[in-house]
Amino acid sequence: MRVTNAGDVGALLRDARQRQGMTQAQLAESVGASRAWVVAVESGSPNARLDLVLRALQWVDLAVDVSRDEAGAELDRLVGGRDD
């Protein structure tokens, strides 16, 4: 799945957590965060601490694999860049 925003990460985390039968409270305890933090991340909060997000993903057996967006690079070449 291509992840393009915090909502995508939250949905992946929620789905993986639920597949493992883990509650939000259990995940929170495992990563050293509050249940409210898990709720916020799963809801797509863009302000979540990255270190905790990565730890939470590991707890539900997900890994982050970053690669160059070749389609985006080609678009940049054609239209002269992005307005990021």
The 8 nearest C-alpha neighbors of each residue, nearest first, counted from 0:
[[1, 2, 7, 11, 3, 8, 64, 63],
 [0, 2, 3, 7, 4, 8, 68, 65],
 [3, 1, 7, 4, 0, 8, 5, 6],
 [2, 4, 1, 7, 5, 6, 8, 0],
 [5, 3, 6, 7, 2, 8, 43, 45],
 [4, 6, 43, 8, 7, 45, 9, 44],
 [43, 7, 5, 9, 4, 8, 10, 42],
 [6, 8, 10, 5, 9, 4, 2, 11],
 [9, 7, 5, 11, 6, 10, 12, 2],
 [41, 10, 8, 6, 12, 43, 40, 7],
 [9, 11, 13, 7, 12, 8, 41, 14],
 [12, 10, 8, 14, 9, 13, 15, 7],
 [11, 13, 9, 15, 10, 14, 16, 8],
 [14, 12, 10, 16, 11, 15, 41, 9],
 [13, 15, 17, 11, 16, 12, 10, 18],
 [14, 16, 18, 12, 17, 13, 59, 11],
 [17, 15, 13, 19, 21, 14, 18, 59],
 [16, 18, 20, 14, 19, 15, 21, 13],
 [19, 17, 15, 20, 16, 14, 21, 13],
 [20, 18, 16, 17, 21, 15, 59, 14],
 [19, 21, 17, 18, 16, 22, 15, 25],
 [22, 20, 16, 19, 17, 25, 26, 23],
 [23, 21, 25, 24, 26, 20, 16, 17],
 [22, 24, 26, 25, 34, 27, 37, 21],
 [23, 25, 27, 34, 22, 26, 28, 33],
 [26, 24, 22, 28, 27, 23, 21, 29],
 [25, 27, 29, 23, 28, 24, 30, 22],
 [26, 28, 32, 24, 33, 34, 25, 30],
 [27, 29, 31, 25, 26, 30, 32, 24],
 [28, 30, 26, 27, 31, 25, 58, 32],
 [31, 29, 27, 28, 32, 55, 54, 26],
 [32, 30, 28, 29, 27, 33, 51, 26],
 [31, 33, 27, 30, 28, 36, 34, 37],
 [34, 32, 36, 35, 27, 37, 31, 28],
 [33, 35, 37, 24, 27, 36, 23, 38],
 [36, 34, 38, 33, 37, 39, 32, 27],
 [35, 37, 39, 33, 34, 38, 40, 32],
 [38, 36, 34, 40, 39, 35, 41, 27],
 [37, 39, 35, 41, 36, 40, 42, 34],
 [40, 38, 42, 36, 44, 37, 41, 35],
 [41, 39, 44, 43, 37, 9, 42, 38],
 [9, 40, 42, 38, 43, 39, 13, 10],
 [43, 41, 39, 40, 44, 9, 38, 6],
 [6, 44, 42, 5, 9, 40, 41, 45],
 [43, 45, 40, 39, 46, 42, 47, 5],
 [44, 46, 5, 47, 43, 40, 4, 6],
 [45, 47, 44, 48, 40, 49, 5, 39],
 [48, 46, 45, 49, 44, 40, 52, 36],
 [49, 47, 51, 50, 52, 46, 53, 45],
 [48, 50, 52, 51, 53, 47, 54, 46],
 [51, 49, 53, 52, 48, 54, 55, 47],
 [50, 52, 54, 53, 49, 48, 55, 30],
 [53, 51, 49, 55, 54, 50, 56, 48],
 [54, 52, 56, 50, 51, 55, 49, 57],
 [53, 55, 51, 57, 52, 56, 30, 50],
 [56, 54, 52, 58, 57, 53, 30, 51],
 [55, 57, 61, 53, 59, 58, 54, 52],
 [56, 58, 60, 54, 61, 55, 59, 62],
 [59, 57, 55, 56, 60, 54, 26, 29],
 [58, 60, 56, 57, 16, 61, 15, 55],
 [61, 59, 57, 58, 56, 62, 15, 55],
 [60, 62, 56, 57, 59, 63, 58, 15],
 [63, 61, 57, 64, 56, 60, 53, 59],
 [62, 64, 65, 61, 53, 56, 57, 66],
 [65, 63, 62, 66, 61, 67, 1, 2],
 [66, 64, 63, 67, 68, 62, 2, 1],
 [67, 65, 68, 64, 69, 63, 1, 2],
 [66, 68, 69, 65, 72, 71, 70, 64],
 [67, 69, 71, 70, 72, 66, 73, 65],
 [68, 70, 72, 71, 67, 73, 74, 66],
 [71, 69, 73, 72, 68, 74, 75, 67],
 [70, 72, 74, 68, 69, 73, 75, 67],
 [71, 73, 69, 75, 74, 70, 68, 76],
 [74, 72, 76, 70, 75, 71, 69, 77],
 [73, 75, 71, 77, 76, 72, 78, 70],
 [76, 74, 80, 72, 79, 73, 78, 77],
 [77, 75, 73, 74, 79, 78, 72, 80],
 [76, 78, 74, 75, 79, 73, 80, 72],
 [79, 77, 75, 76, 80, 74, 81, 73],
 [78, 80, 75, 76, 77, 81, 74, 73],
 [81, 79, 75, 78, 76, 82, 74, 77],
 [80, 82, 83, 75, 79, 78, 74, 71],
 [81, 83, 80, 79, 75, 78, 74, 71],
 [82, 81, 80, 75, 71, 79, 72, 74]]
